[in-house]
Amino acid sequence: MRRLQLGPTRFPFGFPVILAAVLSLAFCSCEKDGPNADKPVDFSLVVRGLAFDSQNTPGSAESIGEFSLYQFSDGVLYKHANLTPDKDSRVQISGVVNTTLYCIANASFEAQDLTTRESDFRESVIESLPGANSAPYFLAATAEIDSKANSGNKEITVSMKHGVARIDLNTAADSKTRITEFIIENAPAATYPFIENSMPGEETTVYSKKYDPAFNGVDNAAFYLFESTVPVIATVRGTYNGIPIRIRTEIPAVERNKIYELEIVNSGATVTGEFEIKDWEEGETVTGKPDTDRKISVSEKLSKVPEGVKIDPDHNIVEVPASGVSDMTLAFVADSRIEISSIEDKPENVTVSGMSVKDTSDGIVSSFRVSVPAQTNGRLGYSIFVHLRNALLSGSYDFLEIRVAPSEHQIETVEIGGSVWMAFNATGQTLEEQVYTLDGLTVEEMYQKNWINTVGGLFQFGRRFMYIPWVGYNPSNNLGNQTQDIPWQSASHIPCPEGYRLPTRAELESMFPKGTTIPGKYVAGNGEHITATLHTAEGTLSTPSGVTGTQRYVKFTSEETGRSLFIPLAGSKGDKSATNNPAFGKRAVIWTDSNQGCPGGHALTYTMKFENDETTVISEDRLQMEAFASVRCVKISK
């Protein structure tokens, strides 16, 4: 039996727990060769949890902070990492099909890649700490990466489920009640984080909480308990109108992800206590899938959808094309009313009406209307989650996903200096990986207001896997064990989307003639007169790893056309560097596709080294192929 170690985060009992989300980090830790390692696929992992508002109402979204992710393939640990979702609850991961994901927050497992077996991992346990007055709080989930799931938008939603039950104390019914002590006996001392309805042994423990001064009111999260298949005893001591009282009751069985509220009331001549069981959150299970025994399915027959919209009632997915829909009605049939409990990830320009209900020959039909505007240029696809509940059936929850296709016009470009350049540095081969303008912002405003989102990734010469600029890698000499393409011209190795490639030495020389001074004016290779100016972006640089720097970029503007190309000073790193600091704001280093004329192990770059100066001279340099620099892709001429 393996044991998990509690994470560094501790949670105060008696208060709702909300984990803070920070900027996104790619899934990049300790990747090694393993089963199917030659066929990695990139995914967007949406990690969700839930919390309570001040009225203790379930259903609001809870952000997940740092969590541990373990991927198992063919029964062996393929790779693992500690990840932190961005503000949209997303992280980017790379995996292979037919693997199982295990996610856990506030705990970690000491596992070895290619050594730890899945069967052993599933039997790992979390134990109550010696002397603790509550079980350790954690969240866990599992999910599958299968070929069917990966054929769509390569997005996996994982709902982190509370691995413990919550015990609340409520004495608000009568102000004469005063509680001095709350005791839980026969509480399990350990639990399996990834196996439900089972206890890893018969060892139990006692938790107690004293109130000084005596307590009256509501104490949310007085205790957290591991799940139990045997009765757990709760005892409350205190006074009623000054008379000592002792109330003893039991919970026949404790389920994880449930709230057990012990309400103390005065029933005439006696004071009694009774437990009420509530769902901790609506509709989420350990795998993020709905409860199939109580499934709430969208009705394809009764829904009214425009041409181009597809409904998958088996998975509750409605696919909307990039052209959008002006008016769509989605209907559900049940023996009672269906309600919308919450809506997640809805953009402001999407409208969702309240639920309307009709009694028909088909049953009780509940429906709501949706309007989705057409996608603008460069807009990625997105999903809206409408959480549903049956008004009369306790615990009957589900959700509907409205999936909007990405814009058909994805990539911003600028024609200048004799080539058509992508507006932002490269990040990978797929459309989903590229940098896009945020809604309502121009390309220049992205560099001015959202500089950190314009720098793209860093690459080694001849390889397509991206290194996140502000993350350190150890070892860093070859992420993913890639072969190297020399010169950098094979489509399988180029980190550019389809229809784009690495710039040639001649193209970079035309756009950025070596010896040119910045700021300054010069004539490009195609005869255009270019003005180059240095700018500092707004705000203060902030990265998840704490790397700082000056948010600077160079603007190259054609006097003939008025078009501008922007180059961020995204920095670079030396040969096989393990540092997380690329020297933001000091230089821009851009790979060519050539190593012609270079000594062994080197290739050509065009470099703008400002360091701490306000001026520089563009140079053509020889850089070691194992070093890290930016890629700016050019469009392939037809």
NORZIBEL-V975200 format. One record per backbone hydrogen bond with DSSP energy under -0.5 kcal/mol. NH is the residue of the N-H (numbers start at 0). CO is the residue of the C=O. E is the energy in kcal/mol with one decimal. If there is no record, write none. Layout:
BEGIN
NH/CO/E  NH/CO/E
END
This chain:
BEGIN
3/124/-3.4  4/107/-3.2  6/105/-1.8  13/220/-0.9  14/11/-0.9  17/15/-0.6  18/62/-0.8  21/84/-1.3  24/83/-0.9  26/91/-3.0  27/25/-1.0  31/77/-0.5  36/33/-2.1  38/35/-2.1  40/94/-3.8  42/92/-3.3  43/153/-2.3  44/42/-0.6  44/90/-3.3  45/43/-0.6  45/155/-3.1  46/44/-0.7  46/88/-2.8  47/45/-0.6  47/157/-2.7  48/61/-1.2  50/59/-1.9  52/56/-0.9  55/52/-2.2  57/55/-0.5  59/50/-0.7  59/56/-0.5  61/48/-2.8  64/62/-0.5  66/82/-2.6  67/103/-3.1  68/80/-2.9  69/101/-2.5  70/78/-2.9  71/69/-0.5  71/99/-2.5  72/75/-2.7  73/97/-0.6  75/72/-1.6  76/115/-2.7  77/70/-3.5  78/70/-1.2  80/68/-1.9  82/66/-3.2  82/80/-0.5  84/64/-0.5  85/89/-2.4  88/85/-2.2  90/44/-1.9  91/24/-0.6  92/42/-2.4  94/40/-2.7  97/144/-2.7  98/144/-1.2  99/71/-2.4  100/142/-3.4  101/69/-2.5  102/140/-3.1  103/67/-2.1  104/138/-2.7  105/65/-0.5  107/4/-3.1  110/108/-1.5  113/76/-3.5  114/111/-1.9  115/111/-2.4  117/74/-2.5  120/116/-2.4  121/117/-2.5  122/118/-0.6  122/119/-0.8  123/120/-1.8  124/1/-2.9  125/190/-2.5  127/188/-2.9  131/128/-2.2  134/223/-2.7  138/104/-1.3  139/160/-2.6  140/102/-2.1  141/285/-2.1  142/100/-1.8  144/98/-2.8  145/143/-0.8  149/145/-1.8  150/147/-0.9  151/148/-0.8  155/43/-2.3  157/45/-3.2  157/155/-0.6  159/47/-3.9  159/157/-0.7  160/139/-2.8  162/137/-2.7  164/224/-3.2  165/257/-2.8  166/222/-2.7  167/165/-0.6  167/259/-2.1  168/218/-1.9  169/261/-2.9  170/216/-3.6  173/170/-1.3  176/173/-1.6  177/238/-2.8  178/214/-3.0  179/236/-2.7  180/236/-1.9  181/208/-2.6  182/234/-3.0  183/206/-3.2  184/232/-3.1  186/204/-2.0  188/202/-2.1  190/125/-2.0  191/197/-0.5  192/123/-0.5  192/190/-0.6  194/191/-0.5  200/198/-1.2  204/186/-2.7  206/183/-2.5  208/181/-2.4  210/179/-2.8  211/209/-0.5  214/178/-3.3  218/168/-3.2  219/217/-0.7  221/166/-1.8  221/218/-0.8  222/166/-1.4  224/164/-2.2  227/253/-1.9  231/250/-2.4  232/184/-1.8  233/248/-3.1  234/182/-2.7  235/246/-2.8  236/180/-2.7  237/244/-1.9  238/177/-3.0  239/242/-2.9  240/175/-2.1  242/239/-1.9  244/237/-2.7  246/235/-2.7  248/233/-2.7  250/231/-2.9  251/249/-0.6  253/227/-2.1  254/252/-0.5  256/163/-2.1  257/254/-0.8  258/277/-2.9  259/165/-3.1  260/258/-0.6  260/275/-2.8  261/167/-2.9  261/259/-0.6  262/260/-0.8  262/273/-2.2  263/169/-2.8  263/261/-0.5  264/262/-0.6  264/271/-2.3  266/264/-0.8  266/269/-2.6  267/265/-1.2  268/266/-0.9  269/266/-1.1  271/264/-2.5  271/269/-0.5  273/262/-1.6  275/260/-2.3  277/258/-3.1  279/256/-2.1  282/280/-0.6  287/284/-1.5  290/396/-0.6  291/289/-0.8  293/290/-1.5  294/291/-0.9  296/294/-0.7  298/330/-3.3  299/297/-0.7  302/298/-1.4  303/328/-2.2  304/302/-0.6  308/305/-1.6  309/318/-2.0  311/316/-3.1  312/310/-0.6  314/311/-0.8  315/311/-0.8  316/311/-1.9  317/400/-2.8  318/309/-3.0  318/316/-0.5  319/317/-0.6  319/402/-3.1  323/320/-2.1  324/371/-2.0  327/369/-1.6  328/303/-2.9  329/367/-2.6  330/298/-0.5  331/365/-2.5  332/296/-0.6  333/363/-1.9  338/388/-3.0  340/338/-0.7  340/386/-2.3  341/386/-1.1  343/384/-2.9  346/344/-0.6  349/346/-1.4  350/370/-2.0  352/368/-2.7  355/366/-3.1  357/364/-2.4  359/357/-0.8  359/362/-2.4  362/359/-0.9  363/333/-2.2  364/357/-3.1  364/362/-0.7  365/331/-2.7  365/363/-0.6  366/355/-2.6  367/329/-1.9  369/327/-3.0  370/350/-2.2  371/324/-2.7  374/321/-3.2  377/408/-3.9  378/375/-2.0  381/403/-1.5  383/401/-2.3  384/343/-1.9  385/383/-0.6  385/399/-2.9  386/341/-2.8  386/384/-0.7  387/397/-3.3  388/338/-2.1  389/395/-2.3  390/336/-2.8  390/388/-0.5  393/391/-0.7  395/392/-1.7  396/394/-1.0  397/387/-2.0  399/385/-2.5  400/315/-2.8  401/383/-3.0  401/399/-0.6  402/317/-2.9  402/400/-0.7  403/381/-3.0  403/401/-0.6  404/319/-2.6  406/378/-2.9  409/407/-0.8  413/420/-2.3  415/413/-0.7  415/418/-2.4  418/415/-1.3  420/413/-2.9  420/418/-0.7  421/632/-2.5  422/411/-2.6  424/453/-1.0  425/630/-3.2  427/494/-0.6  432/429/-0.7  433/430/-1.3  440/437/-2.3  445/441/-1.7  446/442/-1.7  447/443/-1.9  448/444/-3.2  449/445/-2.3  452/449/-1.5  453/450/-2.4  454/450/-0.5  456/425/-2.3  457/466/-2.5  458/628/-2.8  460/624/-1.5  462/459/-1.9  466/457/-2.7  470/467/-1.9  480/477/-1.8  484/461/-1.7  485/483/-0.7  487/592/-1.1  488/486/-1.9  492/489/-1.8  493/489/-1.2  495/493/-1.2  497/428/-0.6  499/496/-1.8  500/633/-2.2  507/503/-2.1  508/504/-2.2  509/505/-2.1  510/506/-2.0  511/507/-3.4  514/617/-3.5  515/512/-1.7  517/615/-2.7  518/531/-0.7  519/531/-2.1  521/529/-2.3  523/521/-0.5  523/527/-3.1  524/509/-1.8  526/523/-2.0  529/521/-3.3  529/527/-0.6  530/556/-2.5  531/519/-3.3  531/529/-0.5  532/554/-2.1  534/552/-2.8  536/550/-3.9  537/447/-3.2  545/542/-1.7  549/583/-1.2  551/549/-1.6  552/534/-2.2  553/566/-2.7  554/532/-2.8  555/553/-0.5  555/564/-3.0  556/530/-2.5  556/554/-0.6  557/562/-2.7  558/528/-3.2  561/557/-2.3  564/555/-2.6  566/553/-2.5  568/551/-2.7  569/567/-2.2  570/586/-2.8  571/581/-2.0  572/627/-2.1  575/625/-1.7  576/573/-1.8  581/579/-0.7  584/568/-3.2  585/582/-1.7  586/582/-0.6  587/607/-1.7  588/570/-0.6  589/605/-2.5  590/629/-2.5  591/603/-2.3  592/502/-1.1  597/594/-2.0  601/598/-1.6  602/622/-2.5  603/593/-2.5  604/620/-2.4  605/589/-2.4  606/618/-2.9  607/587/-2.7  609/585/-2.0  609/607/-0.9  610/585/-3.4  612/609/-3.5  615/517/-2.2  617/515/-2.9  618/606/-2.3  620/604/-2.4  620/618/-0.6  622/602/-3.2  622/620/-0.6  624/600/-2.6  626/623/-2.0  627/572/-2.7  628/458/-2.1  629/588/-2.7  632/630/-0.5  633/500/-2.3  634/419/-3.0  635/498/-2.7
END
